[in-house]
Amino acid sequence: MNDRKGKGQAAGLTYRTAGVDLDAADAMEDLIAPLVRRTYGPRVLPSHGAFAGLFRLNDDNGLLARHYRKPVLVGCTDGVGSKLLVAIQAGRHDTLGIDLVAMSVNDLLCCGAEPLFFLDYIALHKLQPELVAQLVSGIVAGCEQAGCALLGGETAEMPDLYHRRHFDLAGFAVGVVERDRILGPHHVRPGDHLVGLASSGLHSNGYALARKVLLRKAALPLSQPVRALGEPLADALLRPTRIYVRPVLDALRHYRRNLLITGLAHITGGGLPGNVPRLLPPGCDAVIRRGSWPIPPIFGLLEHLGVAEDEMYRVFNMGIGFVLAVRPQSVRVTVRRLTRAGEQAFVIGRVTRGRGRLEFA
């Protein structure tokens, strides 16, 4: 990892008296270095101690050149949000890194891009090497799922800024796509079917509302099973965001000669109404059929405890984490291919003529 040593604001005679422990930073580096190296492929160049990570677009065999004649780099960034507060309260930190990677690489995927590398930023009240190692182990797991390298990262110890035990995560991903294969609304047209991929739960959105309803209003304990869920609340709330990169890229590559998957949408903040219209061109609507996919119990519990149905769909993913627009003749084979790759895929609607809106039927 490049430049992973902790940073902070000095005050007093030593950094330690100001609350920043450089020895802990060294111990942390020793813990996480072997984890990070697991994500390296032949395009990551050695850069130990460097100020930045190095990544070559081609390996020795010209691997990237064989796939991309006019490569376009794609970049995005995101965080995990107040799901962190649930993890802190539950004392469970090992899967948050998967959420962090997922939020960026799933966004990259919507352009049809293959993730190349990821960088993280961890800021916390007090540097605890074991905690950072847990967080980085999750980031590594996410990168392995997405098939990208964890190229670098930064850890900042700031006791004057963060509450005790608190921390924050941010992530940055870079991918690549062939210029004439960039997906967007310009490919989608009336008649295309909408295929939804199941979410693993809340993913990383709507936690301000979920925490208010479940932890404050209903005062449900995190560690005990909840009858409506069939599992402890912490398990339902901390289940990591699903990473859709490998199965969706596989489907895209299968159809690369014929553009039969025309648009992609990552269902994050704003739910289906806020994200599906982003794949629509002018003059088109999306019509979603309620009941065409199973809704996980966590959403039913939130609605039972007082969240209005319209607000549920506007805030949460309601069990669909990713949507593909697919030409009618390819729907069955696409669903079959995604299912064989381990996804739960459902035909949830279609594109019609309209004014760029989403409607429920």
C-alpha positions as CSV (number, residue, x, y, z in Angstrom):
1,M,0.0,0.0,0.0
2,N,1.3,3.4,-0.8
3,D,1.4,6.1,1.9
4,R,-0.7,4.2,4.4
5,K,0.9,5.7,7.5
6,G,-1.4,7.5,9.8
7,K,-1.6,11.3,9.6
8,G,-2.8,13.9,12.1
9,Q,-2.5,17.4,13.5
10,A,0.5,17.8,15.8
11,A,0.1,19.7,19.1
12,G,2.2,19.4,22.2
13,L,5.7,18.0,22.6
14,T,5.2,14.8,20.7
15,Y,2.7,13.4,18.2
16,R,1.7,10.7,20.7
17,T,0.7,13.4,23.3
18,A,-1.4,15.0,20.6
19,G,-3.2,11.7,20.1
20,V,-1.4,10.3,17.0
21,D,0.5,7.0,17.4
22,L,3.1,6.4,14.7
23,D,4.1,3.1,16.2
24,A,0.5,1.9,15.8
25,A,0.7,3.0,12.2
26,D,3.8,0.8,11.6
27,A,2.1,-2.2,13.3
28,M,-1.0,-1.7,11.1
29,E,1.2,-1.6,8.0
30,D,2.6,-5.0,8.9
31,L,-0.9,-6.5,9.4
32,I,-2.5,-5.3,6.1
33,A,0.4,-5.6,3.6
34,P,-0.1,-9.4,3.1
35,L,-3.9,-8.8,2.6
36,V,-3.4,-6.1,0.0
37,R,-0.9,-8.2,-2.1
38,R,-3.7,-10.8,-2.6
39,T,-5.4,-8.4,-5.0
40,Y,-2.3,-7.8,-7.2
41,G,-2.2,-9.0,-10.7
42,P,0.5,-8.7,-13.4
43,R,-0.5,-5.1,-14.2
44,V,0.4,-3.8,-10.6
45,L,4.0,-2.6,-10.5
46,P,6.0,-2.9,-7.3
47,S,5.9,0.4,-5.4
48,H,6.6,-0.3,-1.8
49,G,7.1,3.0,0.1
50,A,6.0,5.1,-2.9
51,F,3.7,8.0,-2.7
52,A,1.3,6.5,-5.3
53,G,0.4,3.2,-6.7
54,L,1.5,2.1,-10.2
55,F,-0.8,0.3,-12.6
56,R,0.0,-0.5,-16.3
57,L,-2.8,-0.8,-18.8
58,N,-1.2,-3.7,-20.6
59,D,0.6,-6.7,-19.1
60,D,3.7,-8.4,-20.7
61,N,1.4,-10.2,-23.1
62,G,-0.6,-7.1,-24.1
63,L,-3.6,-8.4,-22.3
64,L,-5.6,-5.2,-22.2
65,A,-4.8,-4.3,-25.8
66,R,-6.4,-7.5,-27.0
67,H,-9.7,-6.5,-25.4
68,Y,-9.6,-2.7,-25.9
69,R,-8.7,-0.9,-29.1
70,K,-10.0,2.5,-27.9
71,P,-10.0,2.3,-24.1
72,V,-11.7,4.9,-22.0
73,L,-10.9,5.2,-18.3
74,V,-13.9,5.5,-15.9
75,G,-13.7,6.8,-12.3
76,C,-16.0,7.2,-9.4
77,T,-16.1,7.5,-5.6
78,D,-18.5,6.7,-2.8
79,G,-18.7,5.8,0.9
80,V,-20.7,3.6,3.2
81,G,-22.7,6.2,5.0
82,S,-24.4,5.7,8.4
83,K,-24.3,1.9,8.1
84,L,-21.0,2.5,9.8
85,L,-22.8,3.5,13.0
86,V,-24.7,0.1,13.0
87,A,-21.3,-1.7,12.7
88,I,-19.8,0.4,15.5
89,Q,-22.7,-0.3,17.8
90,A,-22.6,-4.1,16.9
91,G,-18.8,-4.3,17.1
92,R,-18.7,-5.9,13.7
93,H,-16.4,-4.3,11.1
94,D,-15.2,-7.1,8.8
95,T,-17.7,-6.7,5.9
96,L,-17.8,-2.9,5.7
97,G,-15.0,-2.9,3.2
98,I,-17.1,-5.0,0.8
99,D,-19.8,-2.3,1.0
100,L,-17.2,0.3,0.3
101,V,-15.9,-1.4,-2.9
102,A,-19.4,-2.4,-4.0
103,M,-20.7,1.1,-4.0
104,S,-18.1,2.3,-6.5
105,V,-17.6,-0.8,-8.7
106,N,-21.3,-1.3,-9.2
107,D,-21.5,2.3,-10.4
108,L,-18.6,1.8,-12.8
109,L,-20.4,-1.2,-14.2
110,C,-23.3,0.9,-15.3
111,C,-21.1,2.3,-18.1
112,G,-20.1,-1.2,-19.1
113,A,-16.7,-0.7,-17.5
114,E,-14.4,-3.3,-16.1
115,P,-12.9,-2.3,-12.7
116,L,-9.1,-2.0,-12.8
117,F,-8.1,-0.8,-9.4
118,F,-9.5,0.6,-6.1
119,L,-8.1,3.0,-3.5
120,D,-9.5,3.6,0.0
121,Y,-9.4,6.3,2.7
122,I,-9.9,5.4,6.3
123,A,-10.2,8.2,8.9
124,L,-10.7,7.4,12.6
125,H,-10.5,8.8,16.1
126,K,-7.7,6.5,17.2
127,L,-5.6,4.2,15.2
128,Q,-6.2,0.6,16.2
129,P,-4.2,-1.8,13.9
130,E,-6.6,-4.7,14.4
131,L,-9.6,-2.6,13.5
132,V,-8.0,-1.2,10.4
133,A,-6.9,-4.8,9.4
134,Q,-10.6,-5.9,9.7
135,L,-11.7,-3.0,7.5
136,V,-8.9,-3.6,4.9
137,S,-9.7,-7.4,4.9
138,G,-13.3,-6.5,3.8
139,I,-11.9,-4.1,1.1
140,V,-9.6,-6.9,-0.1
141,A,-12.6,-9.3,-0.2
142,G,-14.6,-6.7,-2.2
143,C,-11.7,-6.2,-4.7
144,E,-11.4,-10.0,-5.1
145,Q,-15.1,-10.2,-5.9
146,A,-14.8,-7.4,-8.4
147,G,-11.6,-8.6,-9.9
148,C,-9.7,-5.4,-9.3
149,A,-6.5,-4.5,-7.5
150,L,-6.4,-2.6,-4.2
151,L,-3.7,-0.2,-5.5
152,G,-3.3,2.1,-2.5
153,G,-4.9,3.7,0.5
154,E,-4.6,6.3,3.3
155,T,-5.3,6.1,7.0
156,A,-5.8,9.3,9.0
157,E,-5.8,9.4,12.8
158,M,-7.7,12.5,13.9
159,P,-8.8,12.4,17.6
160,D,-9.9,16.0,17.5
161,L,-12.3,15.5,14.6
162,Y,-13.9,12.1,15.2
163,H,-15.8,10.8,18.3
164,R,-14.2,8.0,20.3
165,R,-14.6,4.7,18.5
166,H,-15.9,6.4,15.3
167,F,-14.4,6.2,11.8
168,D,-15.3,6.9,8.2
169,L,-14.6,5.2,4.9
170,A,-14.3,6.5,1.4
171,G,-13.4,4.6,-1.8
172,F,-12.3,5.4,-5.3
173,A,-12.4,3.1,-8.3
174,V,-11.0,3.3,-11.8
175,G,-12.2,1.1,-14.6
176,V,-12.0,0.8,-18.4
177,V,-14.4,0.4,-21.2
178,E,-14.2,0.3,-25.0
179,R,-15.3,3.6,-26.4
180,D,-17.9,2.3,-28.7
181,R,-19.2,-0.1,-26.0
182,I,-20.0,2.6,-23.4
183,L,-23.5,1.9,-22.2
184,G,-26.0,4.7,-21.6
185,P,-29.5,5.9,-22.4
186,H,-28.7,6.3,-26.1
187,H,-28.9,2.5,-26.6
188,V,-32.2,1.9,-24.7
189,R,-35.5,1.9,-26.7
190,P,-39.2,1.1,-26.2
191,G,-39.8,-2.6,-25.9
192,D,-36.6,-3.4,-24.0
193,H,-37.3,-5.6,-21.0
194,L,-36.0,-4.8,-17.5
195,V,-34.2,-7.5,-15.6
196,G,-33.7,-7.0,-11.9
197,L,-30.9,-8.7,-9.9
198,A,-31.8,-9.4,-6.3
199,S,-30.1,-7.3,-3.5
200,S,-28.8,-8.9,-0.4
201,G,-30.9,-6.5,1.7
202,L,-30.6,-2.8,2.4
203,H,-27.1,-2.7,0.9
204,S,-25.7,0.7,2.0
205,N,-28.6,3.1,1.6
206,G,-31.3,4.5,3.7
207,Y,-29.6,3.8,7.0
208,A,-30.6,7.1,8.6
209,L,-34.2,6.1,8.3
210,A,-33.6,2.4,9.1
211,R,-31.7,3.3,12.3
212,K,-34.4,5.7,13.4
213,V,-37.2,3.2,12.8
214,L,-35.6,0.0,14.0
215,L,-33.1,1.1,16.7
216,R,-34.7,4.2,18.1
217,K,-38.5,4.0,17.6
218,A,-38.9,0.2,17.9
219,A,-35.8,-0.1,20.1
220,L,-35.0,-3.6,18.7
221,P,-31.8,-5.2,20.0
222,L,-29.1,-5.7,17.4
223,S,-27.8,-9.0,18.8
224,Q,-31.1,-10.9,19.3
225,P,-33.1,-12.7,16.7
226,V,-36.2,-10.8,15.4
227,R,-39.1,-13.1,14.6
228,A,-40.1,-11.1,11.4
229,L,-36.6,-11.6,10.1
230,G,-35.7,-15.1,11.3
231,E,-32.2,-13.8,12.3
232,P,-30.6,-11.2,14.5
233,L,-31.2,-7.6,13.4
234,A,-27.4,-7.0,13.1
235,D,-27.1,-9.8,10.5
236,A,-29.9,-8.3,8.4
237,L,-28.5,-4.7,8.7
238,L,-24.8,-5.6,8.2
239,R,-25.2,-8.0,5.3
240,P,-22.8,-6.6,2.7
241,T,-23.8,-4.9,-0.5
242,R,-23.8,-7.4,-3.4
243,I,-21.1,-6.9,-6.1
244,Y,-22.6,-7.5,-9.5
245,V,-19.4,-7.0,-11.6
246,R,-18.4,-10.5,-12.7
247,P,-21.8,-11.9,-13.8
248,V,-22.9,-8.7,-15.5
249,L,-19.5,-8.3,-17.3
250,D,-19.7,-11.9,-18.4
251,A,-23.2,-11.3,-19.9
252,L,-21.9,-8.1,-21.6
253,R,-19.0,-9.9,-23.1
254,H,-21.2,-12.7,-24.3
255,Y,-23.2,-10.2,-26.3
256,R,-20.3,-7.9,-27.4
257,R,-20.9,-8.4,-31.1
258,N,-24.6,-7.5,-30.8
259,L,-25.7,-4.9,-28.3
260,L,-28.5,-6.9,-26.7
261,I,-28.0,-5.5,-23.1
262,T,-28.6,-1.9,-23.7
263,G,-28.6,-0.2,-20.3
264,L,-27.6,-0.7,-16.7
265,A,-28.7,0.9,-13.4
266,H,-27.3,0.5,-9.9
267,I,-30.1,0.8,-7.4
268,T,-28.6,2.9,-4.6
269,G,-30.0,6.0,-2.9
270,G,-33.3,7.0,-4.4
271,G,-34.3,3.4,-4.9
272,L,-35.9,2.2,-8.2
273,P,-37.7,5.6,-8.9
274,G,-34.4,7.5,-8.5
275,N,-32.1,5.2,-10.5
276,V,-34.0,3.3,-13.2
277,P,-34.9,6.6,-15.0
278,R,-31.2,7.3,-15.3
279,L,-30.9,4.6,-18.0
280,L,-33.9,6.0,-20.0
281,P,-33.5,8.1,-23.1
282,P,-35.9,11.0,-23.8
283,G,-39.3,9.8,-24.8
284,C,-39.3,6.6,-22.8
285,D,-40.8,5.5,-19.5
286,A,-40.0,2.4,-17.4
287,V,-42.9,0.3,-16.1
288,I,-42.1,-1.9,-13.1
289,R,-44.5,-4.7,-12.2
290,R,-45.0,-4.9,-8.4
291,G,-44.9,-8.5,-7.2
292,S,-42.5,-9.7,-9.9
293,W,-39.7,-10.4,-7.4
294,P,-39.6,-11.5,-3.7
295,I,-39.0,-8.7,-1.2
296,P,-36.7,-9.5,1.7
297,P,-38.2,-9.4,5.2
298,I,-36.2,-6.4,6.4
299,F,-38.3,-4.2,4.1
300,G,-41.6,-5.6,5.3
301,L,-40.5,-5.0,8.9
302,L,-39.7,-1.3,8.1
303,E,-43.0,-0.8,6.4
304,H,-44.8,-2.6,9.3
305,L,-43.2,-0.2,11.8
306,G,-44.5,2.8,10.0
307,V,-42.6,3.7,6.8
308,A,-45.1,4.5,4.0
309,E,-45.0,2.3,0.9
310,D,-44.1,5.2,-1.4
311,E,-41.3,6.2,0.9
312,M,-40.0,2.6,1.0
313,Y,-39.6,2.6,-2.7
314,R,-38.1,6.1,-2.8
315,V,-35.5,5.4,-0.1
316,F,-34.6,1.6,-0.3
317,N,-33.9,-0.8,-3.1
318,M,-36.8,-3.1,-2.0
319,G,-34.9,-6.2,-3.0
320,I,-33.5,-5.2,-6.4
321,G,-29.9,-4.0,-6.4
322,F,-29.2,-3.8,-10.1
323,V,-31.3,-3.5,-13.3
324,L,-30.5,-4.4,-16.9
325,A,-32.3,-3.2,-20.0
326,V,-32.3,-6.1,-22.4
327,R,-33.6,-6.6,-26.0
328,P,-36.8,-8.8,-26.0
329,Q,-35.2,-11.6,-28.0
330,S,-32.4,-12.0,-25.4
331,V,-34.3,-11.9,-22.1
332,R,-34.6,-15.6,-21.5
333,V,-31.0,-16.4,-22.2
334,T,-29.8,-13.4,-20.2
335,V,-31.8,-14.4,-17.2
336,R,-30.5,-18.0,-17.6
337,R,-26.9,-16.9,-17.9
338,L,-27.1,-14.6,-14.8
339,T,-28.8,-17.3,-12.8
340,R,-26.1,-19.8,-13.6
341,A,-23.6,-17.2,-12.4
342,G,-25.2,-17.2,-9.0
343,E,-27.6,-14.2,-9.3
344,Q,-31.3,-14.2,-8.7
345,A,-32.6,-12.6,-11.8
346,F,-36.2,-11.5,-12.5
347,V,-38.0,-9.9,-15.4
348,I,-39.5,-6.9,-13.5
349,G,-40.8,-4.6,-16.2
350,R,-40.2,-3.0,-19.6
351,V,-39.4,0.2,-21.4
352,T,-42.3,2.0,-23.0
353,R,-42.9,5.3,-24.8
354,G,-43.2,8.2,-22.3
355,R,-41.5,11.1,-20.7
356,G,-38.5,9.7,-18.8
357,R,-40.4,8.5,-15.7
358,L,-40.8,5.3,-13.8
359,E,-44.3,3.9,-13.1
360,F,-45.4,0.9,-11.1
361,A,-48.1,-1.4,-12.4
